[in-house]
């Protein structure tokens, strides 16, 4: 459904960030991209959604196709019209609008009737009942978890054919992270929406994903079915903090990991 083929990205025609990235998202699947800060994960999503141009970035080599059509040189509004919706990192909302007004903003890109918009609102409230209770509350006063629910719900209002989720767990308590990722799984399972998930929390990402890629320094260094990667000894040690016998290790013990990674 989505394919990146040997994609290279530069910012300001100088800073090389992605170095030959290739990945794909099959229909109906959840695909995770794992990696530390600065690995190139968010840049990958920007390249797909067209938001690179707003950061003076460009795809300088390779190509991105969605359902067989090249999209890497299209403006963001055209990509949205094709059904690719990015939920940005940082829970970006219209803080002065109510919860329901923020959700309705997500439907602006469509031309559906009021009854269809009402149906979509109810669908969002089905996934996030808490938002229905808060629908008349000003969004700027929501908690971090509630705001994360809202930005995902706003993305659903666009009736996406592909969702790009950027770090949905960031800044949230573990119980909230678990709850939100359960809903992400439910959305994928019930609506069949394929999801490309960028996430630093490798443990939760590998639980919900069907397939995963590991990115470092702008390159894909490892990929495979998520359940297999979860059992990979390198992933256990460097991303899950586990030794070969399953014991947790401290950051002090693994902080020099780059010298010993088998893929470097």
C-alpha positions in Angstrom: 0.0 0.0 0.0 2.8 2.4 0.9 6.4 1.9 -0.3 9.6 3.9 0.3 12.3 2.9 -2.1 15.9 3.9 -1.2 14.7 7.3 0.0 17.3 10.0 0.7 16.3 13.3 2.4 18.3 16.5 2.9 17.4 19.6 4.8 18.4 22.9 3.2 20.1 20.9 0.5 23.0 20.3 2.9 22.1 18.1 5.9 21.7 14.5 4.9 19.2 12.9 7.3 17.8 9.8 5.5 20.3 7.6 3.8 18.6 5.1 1.5 15.5 4.2 3.6 13.3 1.4 2.2 10.2 0.2 3.9 6.6 -0.8 3.2 3.2 -0.8 4.9 0.9 -3.6 3.6 -2.9 -3.1 3.7 -4.5 -3.5 7.1 -1.2 -3.9 9.0 0.5 -2.0 11.8 4.2 -1.3 11.0 6.5 0.2 13.6 9.7 2.2 13.1 11.9 2.0 16.2 14.9 4.2 17.0 16.4 6.7 19.3 16.1 10.5 19.0 17.8 11.8 15.9 17.6 8.4 14.1 15.4 9.9 11.3 12.0 8.5 12.3 10.0 11.8 12.2 11.8 12.8 9.0 10.5 9.6 7.4 6.9 10.5 8.4 7.4 14.0 7.1 8.6 12.7 3.8 5.5 10.6 3.4 3.0 13.3 4.5 4.6 16.1 2.5 5.5 18.2 5.6 9.2 18.1 4.7 8.7 21.2 2.6 7.6 23.2 5.7 11.0 22.3 7.2 13.1 23.1 4.1 13.6 19.4 3.5 13.4 17.5 0.2 13.5 13.9 -1.1 16.7 14.0 -3.1 16.9 10.4 -4.2 14.5 7.4 -4.3 10.7 7.5 -4.3 7.6 7.1 -2.2 4.5 5.5 -3.7 1.0 5.1 -2.2 -1.2 2.5 -4.0 1.1 2.6 -6.9 1.3 6.4 -7.4 4.3 8.6 -6.6 3.6 11.1 -3.8 7.0 12.3 -2.7 6.7 15.6 -4.7 3.1 16.4 -3.9 2.1 19.1 -1.4 0.7 18.1 1.9 -2.9 19.0 1.0 -2.9 16.6 -2.0 -1.5 13.8 0.2 -4.2 14.4 2.8 -6.8 14.1 0.0 -5.4 10.7 -0.8 -6.2 9.6 2.7 -2.8 9.8 4.4 -3.2 11.4 7.8 -0.3 12.2 10.1 -0.9 12.6 13.9 2.0 14.9 14.9 4.2 14.4 17.8 3.5 16.7 20.8 -0.3 16.6 20.8 -0.8 19.7 18.7 -4.3 21.1 19.2 -6.3 24.2 18.7 -6.2 24.9 22.5 -8.9 27.6 22.4 -11.5 25.3 20.8 -13.6 22.7 22.5 -12.9 19.0 22.2 -15.7 18.5 19.7 -14.7 21.6 17.7 -11.2 20.1 17.4 -12.7 16.8 16.2 -14.8 18.6 13.6 -11.6 20.3 12.2 -10.5 16.8 11.2 -13.5 16.5 8.9 -12.7 19.7 7.0 -10.7 18.0 4.3 -13.8 15.9 3.3 -17.0 16.7 1.6 -19.4 14.5 3.5 -22.8 15.3 4.8 -23.7 16.3 8.4 -25.1 12.9 9.1 -21.8 11.2 8.0 -19.8 13.6 10.2 -22.1 12.8 13.2 -21.5 9.1 12.5 -17.8 9.7 12.6 -18.1 11.6 15.8 -19.8 8.6 17.4 -17.1 6.3 16.1 -14.5 8.5 17.8 -16.5 8.5 21.0 -16.8 4.7 20.7 -13.0 4.4 20.8 -12.5 7.2 23.3 -15.6 7.4 25.6 -13.7 10.0 27.7 -13.8 12.5 24.9 -17.6 12.3 24.8 -17.7 13.3 28.4 -15.3 16.2 27.7 -16.8 17.3 24.3 -17.7 20.8 25.5 -14.5 21.4 27.5 -11.8 23.7 26.1 -9.0 21.5 24.7 -6.2 23.5 26.3 -7.3 22.3 29.8 -7.1 18.6 29.0 -4.6 16.3 30.5 -1.8 14.9 28.3 -3.5 11.5 27.9 -6.8 13.2 27.0 -5.0 15.4 24.5 -3.4 12.4 22.9 -6.8 10.7 22.6 -8.1 13.9 20.9 -5.4 14.2 18.3 -5.9 10.5 17.3 -9.6 11.1 17.2 -9.2 14.1 15.0 -7.1 12.1 12.6 -9.9 9.5 12.5 -12.4 12.2 11.5 -10.6 12.5 8.2 -11.5 8.9 7.4 -7.8 7.9 6.8 -6.7 5.2 4.5 -3.3 5.3 6.2 -2.5 6.7 9.6 1.0 8.0 10.5 1.4 8.1 14.3 4.4 10.0 15.6 5.5 9.1 19.2 2.0 8.6 20.7 3.5 7.5 24.0 5.7 10.5 24.7 5.2 12.2 28.0 2.5 9.8 29.2 2.2 7.6 32.3 2.6 3.9 31.6 -1.0 3.0 32.3 -2.2 5.7 29.8 0.3 4.5 27.2 -1.1 0.9 27.6 -4.7 2.2 27.2 -3.9 4.3 24.1 -2.1 1.5 22.4 -4.9 -0.9 23.1 -7.2 1.6 21.2 -4.7 1.9 18.4 -4.9 -1.9 18.0 -8.6 -1.8 18.2 -8.8 0.9 15.4 -6.6 -1.3 13.2 -8.6 -4.4 13.9 -12.1 -3.0 13.6 -11.6 -0.5 10.8 -8.8 -2.1 9.0 -6.8 1.1 8.8 -3.1 0.5 8.2 -0.9 2.3 10.6 2.8 3.4 10.4 3.9 3.9 14.0 7.0 5.8 15.0 7.9 5.1 18.6 10.9 5.1 21.0 9.0 2.7 23.4 10.1 -0.5 21.7 8.3 -2.8 24.2 4.8 -1.4 23.5 5.4 -0.9 19.8 6.5 -4.5 19.3 3.4 -5.6 21.2 0.9 -4.0 18.8 2.9 -4.1 15.4 2.8 -6.8 12.8 6.2 -5.8 11.4 8.9 -3.5 12.5 12.0 -1.6 11.3 14.9 -0.4 13.4 16.4 2.9 12.3 19.7 4.4 13.3 21.6 7.3 11.8 19.1 7.6 9.0 19.3 4.0 7.9 17.3 0.9 8.4 19.6 -1.5 10.2 17.2 -4.3 11.0 13.6 -5.4 10.1 11.3 -8.3 10.5 8.1 -9.6 12.0 7.5 -7.8 15.3 7.3 -11.0 17.4 10.6 -12.2 16.0 12.3 -8.8 16.6 11.0 -8.9 20.2 13.1 -12.2 20.6 16.2 -10.8 18.9 19.1 -10.6 21.4 20.3 -7.2 20.1 16.8 -5.7 20.4 16.4 -7.2 23.9 19.6 -5.6 25.0 19.7 -2.3 23.2 16.0 -1.4 23.1 14.3 -3.5 25.8 17.1 -3.3 28.4 17.2 -7.1 28.9 20.2 -9.4 29.1 20.2 -12.9 27.4 18.8 -14.4 30.6 15.9 -11.9 30.7 17.2 -9.7 33.5 16.9 -5.9 33.1 20.2 -4.0 32.8 20.8 -0.4 33.8 21.6 2.3 31.3 25.1 2.5 32.9 25.8 -1.0 31.8 24.7 -0.6 28.2 25.5 3.1 27.4 28.5 2.1 25.2 26.3 -0.3 23.2 27.3 1.1 19.7 30.7 -0.6 19.9 29.1 -4.0 20.1 26.0 -3.9 17.9 26.2 -6.6 15.4 24.5 -4.5 12.7 27.1 -1.7 12.9 
